[in-house]
Amino acid sequence: MSVPHYHVVFTLPAVIAGIAYQNKAVIYDLLFKASAETLITIAADPRHLGARIGITSVLHSWGSAMTHHPHVHMIVPGGGISLDGERWVACRPGFFLPVRVLSRLFRRLFLERLLAAHKASRLKFFGGQAAHADAQAFAAYLAPLRRAEWVVYAKRPFGGPQAVLAYLSRYTHRVAIANSRLIACDRNGVTFRWKDYRAEGRDRQKVMTLATAEFIRRFLIHVLPQGFHRIRHYGLLASGTRADNIAQARRLLDVQPTQPEAVDTNGAEANEPKPLSQSCPCCGGRMVIIERFQRGSSPRYPPATYTTVIRIDTS
């Protein structure tokens, strides 16, 4: 029995994005936690799904033009384990959870946690935002957001979960822009392709040239604080209980594992990377075999002599 998956996106309003610009670690962490709590709470409500669900979340902070646009993409199975643990509860065909309900709860949870972070002096404000350091001024600044509609997207992807996973995987270790979108870099600046989602059809694909300093500024906006995790798992997929929860879900769905579960005698999780069989003695990274040849013979592709360069790879 296959389980449908849904693509859910929680987006922060532009007003919050301005605060996040100076408080990345705090705001992005609140975005992760408030969005996950929203989904888990609404899914557990018997009026909606009445089940415990699993979530994989990926943080994006950019739009196609490299502007600041914080949001999280989520891959969520279309169902979960009943609250009593006795059965699998599937969502309605083609419908996961009501986005209006998700939006309202997400808005409340995020603003509550944001005000708590301000009260605990976890937020810093500089330049034009310095006035937000005052508690009353900050509360007044956020007041309009309590009446605004926050954007939440929840749909079953046309290409299935594989399509969404492929889409998200292109951004898990990339910042802001792929090398393939870069067209030119000269005295006029940096030219790249981007999508204007307000346009339709062929008009959506456009080309933009930014002054070099502006391109670098936009790129650096999206560099995360050191040690910050861009990918997180919640609910049934949380690290501490993931293996047991997946095994229980398979039993309830009467699905056999596609391959035997790895046994880790050191107490590590089954899906954690295993020690590299061939690792680089200098950096510890993976050594990739590019060619095998007989002893005494020469390789078909001898290594070239390279000059040491410094390269920034955005992919």
Disulfide bonds with the S-S distance in Angstrom:
none
